[in-house]
């Protein structure tokens, strides 16, 4: 993938050997500084990959920063 299209985009993680390979998620915020995005991963994250507390009061518990070359559109 060349870039994220914006919030709400559904993506699938495609990084061989990465614990989240094959998992899906929803782009919540695109980062202008580096073209990465905060992606809300379906089904949760392992604690070792968590960047916010699991019970984060703003709902970011399953968010992780991913980059376009690590994802494909969910239907792709």
MITI-375014 format. One line per 10 residues: number of its first residue (from 1); for each residue x, y, z of N, C-alpha, C. Coordinates in pm, 1 decimal, padded with zeros to 6 digits. Layout:
N
NUM	X/Y/Z/X/Y/Z/X/Y/Z; ...
END
This chain:
76
1	00084.8/-00115.9/00000.0/00000.0/00000.0/00000.0/00090.2/00123.4/00000.0; 00051.0/00227.0/-00076.6/00133.9/00347.2/-00085.1/00104.2/00446.6/00025.8; -00023.0/00454.7/00066.1/-00059.4/00546.9/00173.5/-00194.7/00507.1/00231.1; -00221.0/00554.3/00350.9/-00352.5/00535.5/00411.2/-00445.6/00641.2/00354.0; -00571.7/00606.2/00334.0/-00666.7/00701.5/00277.4/-00732.7/00788.4/00383.0; -00730.2/00746.9/00507.8/-00786.4/00829.0/00614.1/-00858.6/00746.5/00718.3; -00909.6/00813.6/00820.6/-00982.2/00744.5/00926.7/-01098.1/00662.5/00871.0; -01116.0/00545.8/00929.5/-01223.0/00455.6/00887.2/-01178.4/00350.6/00787.2; -01060.9/00369.1/00727.0/-01011.6/00270.7/00630.3/-00984.0/00137.9/00700.2; -01029.9/00029.2/00641.3/-01005.8/-00104.6/00695.4/-00880.4/-00160.9/00630.3
11	-00788.5/-00212.6/00712.7/-00662.5/-00265.0/00661.8/-00632.4/-00401.8/00722.0; -00544.5/-00473.7/00653.1/-00494.2/-00602.3/00702.2/-00343.0/-00589.2/00714.1; -00289.1/-00633.6/00826.7/-00144.7/-00629.1/00850.1/-00078.2/-00736.6/00764.6; 00025.5/-00697.5/00691.1/00098.8/-00791.3/00605.2/00248.3/-00775.1/00629.4; 00296.8/-00837.9/00736.5/00438.8/-00835.6/00769.6/00476.2/-00977.8/00810.1; 00545.1/-01047.7/00720.6/00583.8/-01186.3/00748.6/00662.6/-01194.6/00878.5; 00624.4/-01286.9/00962.1/00693.6/-01309.9/01087.9/00650.6/-01218.9/01202.2; 00566.6/-01119.0/01173.0/00518.8/-01027.2/01276.5/00396.2/-01088.7/01341.9; 00389.0/-01076.9/01471.0/00281.2/-01137.3/01549.5/00141.2/-01097.8/01500.7; 00127.2/-00981.3/01442.9/-00003.9/-00934.7/01396.8/-00030.7/-00962.9/01249.9
21	00059.6/-01031.9/01181.3/00041.6/-01060.4/01038.7/-00092.8/-01129.1/01015.2; -00170.3/-01073.6/00921.7/-00301.1/-01129.9/00889.0/-00416.5/-01072.3/00968.1; -00386.3/-00998.2/01074.6/-00493.2/-00936.7/01155.0/-00547.9/-00813.5/01084.8; -00670.2/-00778.8/01113.4/-00733.5/-00661.6/01052.6/-00753.7/-00552.0/01156.1; -00773.0/-00431.6/01105.6/-00797.0/-00319.1/01193.6/-00853.3/-00201.1/01116.3; -00880.0/-00094.2/01189.9/-00937.8/00026.9/01133.4/-00845.0/00144.3/01160.6; -00813.3/00219.4/01056.1/-00732.2/00339.8/01072.5/-00813.1/00440.4/01153.4; -00754.2/00490.4/01260.4/-00821.5/00589.6/01344.6/-00765.3/00729.3/01323.0; -00634.6/00737.2/01294.7/-00572.7/00868.7/01271.4/-00446.9/00851.2/01188.5; -00436.0/00928.5/01080.7/-00315.0/00925.8/00998.0/-00218.0/01028.1/01054.5
31	-00092.8/00987.6/01066.2/00012.0/01074.8/01119.4/00075.7/01152.0/01003.5; 00064.5/01280.2/01004.6/00118.6/01364.2/00898.4/00271.2/01359.8/00898.1; 00331.8/01350.8/01014.6/00477.5/01359.6/01025.8/00551.6/01248.4/00952.9; 00494.0/01130.2/00947.5/00567.9/01017.9/00886.9/00480.9/00923.9/00803.0; 00356.1/00964.2/00772.8/00262.2/00885.6/00691.6/00217.7/00755.9/00757.4; 00255.8/00733.1/00880.9/00205.9/00618.4/00955.2/00062.6/00645.9/00999.6; 00003.6/00551.3/01070.0/-00132.2/00570.2/01119.8/-00151.1/00492.7/01249.1; -00237.7/00547.2/01332.8/-00283.7/00472.4/01448.8/-00394.1/00379.7/01399.6; -00374.8/00249.9/01418.4/-00470.8/00149.9/01372.3/-00526.7/00076.0/01493.5; -00657.7/00067.7/01500.4/-00728.2/-00004.5/01606.3/-00740.9/-00149.2/01560.6
41	-00663.8/-00238.0/01622.7/-00656.9/-00378.7/01581.2/-00775.5/-00457.0/01637.7; -00845.3/-00526.3/01549.1/-00957.5/-00611.0/01590.7/-00908.1/-00721.6/01682.5; -00982.0/-00747.7/01785.8/-00951.1/-00858.5/01874.9/-00843.7/-00829.2/01977.4; -00793.9/-00706.9/01982.4/-00697.3/-00669.1/02084.4/-00552.9/-00691.1/02044.7; -00466.3/-00642.4/02130.8/-00321.8/-00652.0/02110.1/-00257.7/-00733.1/02221.6; -00148.6/-00802.4/02191.5/-00071.0/-00864.2/02299.0/-00012.1/-00752.7/02385.7; 00001.4/-00776.1/02513.3/00053.5/-00673.9/02604.2/00188.4/-00618.0/02560.2; 00273.1/-00699.1/02501.5/00406.2/-00654.2/02460.6/00401.0/-00549.5/02349.1; 00292.5/-00545.3/02273.4/00279.3/-00449.0/02163.6/00192.5/-00329.3/02199.3; 00136.3/-00332.5/02316.6/00042.3/-00228.8/02358.2/00114.6/-00095.7/02379.3
51	00059.5/00012.4/02321.5/00118.2/00145.0/02336.7/00037.1/00233.7/02430.3; -00081.8/00188.5/02466.0/-00166.6/00253.9/02564.3/-00215.2/00145.5/02659.8; -00254.7/00181.2/02779.9/-00308.1/00080.2/02871.7/-00427.9/00008.4/02809.7; -00440.8/-00119.0/02842.4/-00549.8/-00199.9/02787.8/-00686.2/-00137.2/02815.2; -00701.0/-00078.4/02932.5/-00828.9/-00018.1/02971.4/-00826.6/00134.4/02957.0; -00752.8/00185.3/02858.6/-00741.5/00329.0/02836.0/-00880.1/00392.6/02831.2; -00899.0/00496.3/02910.0/-01031.9/00556.5/02922.2/-01081.3/00623.4/02794.4; -00992.9/00649.8/02699.9/-01035.4/00709.6/02573.1/-01051.1/00606.4/02461.9; -01034.4/00478.2/02494.4/-01057.4/00371.7/02397.7/-00940.4/00338.4/02307.3; -00819.2/00383.1/02343.8/-00702.4/00358.7/02258.9/-00628.7/00229.3/02293.4
61	-00683.3/00145.2/02374.6/-00614.8/00025.9/02422.6/-00565.3/-00068.8/02315.1; -00627.6/-00069.3/02197.6/-00587.6/-00160.1/02089.5/-00524.1/-00085.8/01972.4; -00479.2/00036.9/01994.9/-00416.8/00116.1/01888.9/-00268.0/00084.5/01879.1; -00218.9/00078.2/01756.5/-00076.8/00058.8/01731.6/-00040.3/00140.4/01607.0; 00081.1/00191.9/01602.5/00126.1/00266.3/01485.3/00173.1/00166.7/01379.8; 00116.3/00180.8/01259.7/00157.5/00099.9/01145.5/00186.8/00193.0/01028.6; 00258.3/00141.6/00929.4/00297.2/00219.3/00812.6/00238.8/00154.9/00686.6; 00221.4/00233.5/00580.6/00156.5/00180.7/00459.4/00220.0/00053.3/00404.9; 00352.7/00041.7/00413.2/00417.4/-00078.6/00359.8/00396.3/-00201.6/00447.9; 00331.1/-00185.0/00561.6/00301.7/-00296.4/00651.8/00156.4/-00343.8/00639.9
71	00080.7/-00280.6/00550.0/-00061.5/-00308.5/00540.4/-00108.2/-00320.7/00395.7; -00222.3/-00383.2/00379.6/-00294.9/-00384.1/00252.5/-00440.2/-00349.1/00287.3; -00515.4/-00293.7/00191.2/-00657.5/-00273.5/00216.8/-00721.7/-00407.4/00255.5; -00816.3/-00406.1/00346.9/-00873.9/-00531.6/00396.8/-00928.8/-00618.6/00285.2; -00979.7/-00560.4/00181.1/-01034.4/-00640.6/00072.0/-00927.0/-00680.4/-00029.4; -00799.6/-00645.3/-00001.4/-00692.5/-00673.5/-00096.4/-00601.3/-00773.8/-00053.4
END
